[in-house]
Amino acid sequence: MNKKDARNLIKERRMNLSMEYIESASDKILEKLLENEDFKNAKVIMSYMDFKNEVKTDKINEYIKKAGKTLVLPKVITKEKMIAIEDKNKYIVSPFGNSEPDGEEYIGEIDVIITPGVAFDREKNRVGFGRGYYDRFFAIHKNAKKIAIAFEKQIIEEGIETNEYDMKVDVLITEDNIIK
């Protein structure tokens, strides 16, 4: 399936999810994430702040901080660039309407990038919102493990068309499956 069709199909499907489903599935995804060895061993983890029926990340982000790990969050700074900022509990609303961290760019190594997406396939290809922020970020942080979290309803069974700029994730965790 081409990216545009996958994005449209899954955005509509995701917007129809009930809050009960989102909360329950997000908790199951958190349980599976906590079992992941890369996540357990990571010292610096990039997560995100959920938006528009994405997997809830508030409990994940709290866990990271309480475990003594460094939590960094994404911030879009130009049409083509996203940076990581260490979470210091200071946030602003982005032009896209979601919360972003406020602060200076984090320059160090990132061990794990918890990756959102609109749609995924079982080959670990992802479709985001179409601006390429994460693919460019992955290219800079080549050593970071990319762990995508998504609802099972975000999986496209027939597969997603990709191009040379698209980067697969290393692991895809849903409420029902762990795809390595």
Buried (B, 14 or more C-beta within 10 A) or exposed (E): BEBEBBBEBBBEBBEEBEEEBBEEBBEBBBEBBEEBEBBEEBEBBBBBBBBEBBBBBEBBBEBBEEEEBBBBBBBBEEEEEBBBBBBEEEBEEBEEEBBBBEBEEBEEEBBBBBBBBBBBBBEBBBBBBEEBBBBBBBEEBEEBBBBBBBBEBBBBEEEBBBEEEBBBBBBBBBBEEBBE
